[in-house]
Amino acid sequence: MKQVTQRMCIVNPALVPDIAPLVGGQSDIMTNIGISWNTWTKITGGQPVRYSLAERLKARIIANADELETLGRKFPATCGGVDHEALGNALLISNS
């Protein structure tokens, strides 16, 4: 039987503290950003996660990025707020 290898990536450790306010508590994480607490623990530990999961997380973070002042300072848009494209490009690091 052939084993399928999952595509993996790492959420940029430099941005994890900036997105942490979106997480909320252990009971809110699935509603807030669509991942489990165990996955969040992997992310904060710099461990790889499935690429499909990371893409879902990325979409949620980008959708709520304007709520996070620190992301606006790191990825300023020319007309104010957050440059979502720059944030998206910086958020995930390939693990291959």
Secondary structure, DSSP 8 states (H G I E B T S, - for coil): -------EEEE-TTTHHHHHHHH-STTTHHHHHS--HHHHHHHHTT--EEHHHHHHHHHHHHHHGGG-HHHHHHSB-TTSSB-HHHHHHHHEEE--
